[in-house]
Structures are given as structure tokens and as C-alpha cells.
Amino acid sequence: MGKRSKSQHVVPRDGGWAVRGEGNERDTKRFRRQKDAVDAATRIAKNKRAEVVIHGRDGRIRERNSYGKDPFPPRG
């Protein structure tokens, strides 16, 4: 099986939002609006065939969007 692409997480940061690749120590980029962070994460995920994981203000995952090779049938 091939190497899995890193998911791109949209997370709350200092009154704004950030995009961070899964397992990275630093944010890729920060934004004032969540929509802008989601748009940037989506561009990265489409390019890397990965998943976007959107967190709410409380840090909990509220949405996932996949742009890679999804398993069929879906797991779980």
C-alpha cells in the first residue's frame, strides 16, 4: 500500500484560524476567517489527494472532506 497523504487540519488560533498538515509542528498558514483557511486547506488537499479536517472553535472535529483515493467500500 502506498504512503498516505497528510490530512490538512483547519484549527482555531489566537482569534483566527490556521491550516496545519497532520503531524507538522508548525502551522502552514494563518487566516482571520475560517472560510479562508478552509479554502486554502482544500487547495492543498486536492493537490496532495488528501483529506481536510475542519475543527470548530472548541477544537472538536465538525467536518471532513476527502480529496484522495477513498476506500471502497468505505471503512467504518
GIGI-V671745 format. One record per backbone hydrogen bond with DSSP energy under -0.5 kcal/mol. NH is the residue of the N-H (numbers start at 1). CO is the residue of the C=O. If there is no record, write none. Layout:
nh:NH co:CO
nh:NH co:CO
This chain:
nh:8 co:51
nh:9 co:7
nh:9 co:20
nh:10 co:53
nh:11 co:9
nh:11 co:18
nh:13 co:16
nh:16 co:13
nh:17 co:31
nh:18 co:11
nh:19 co:29
nh:20 co:9
nh:22 co:7
nh:24 co:21
nh:28 co:19
nh:29 co:19
nh:31 co:17
nh:37 co:33
nh:38 co:34
nh:39 co:35
nh:40 co:36
nh:41 co:37
nh:42 co:38
nh:43 co:39
nh:44 co:40
nh:45 co:41
nh:46 co:42
nh:47 co:43
nh:48 co:44
nh:49 co:45
nh:50 co:45
nh:52 co:65
nh:53 co:8
nh:53 co:51
nh:54 co:52
nh:54 co:63
nh:55 co:10
nh:55 co:53
nh:56 co:60
nh:59 co:56
nh:62 co:54
nh:63 co:54
nh:65 co:52
nh:67 co:50
nh:70 co:68
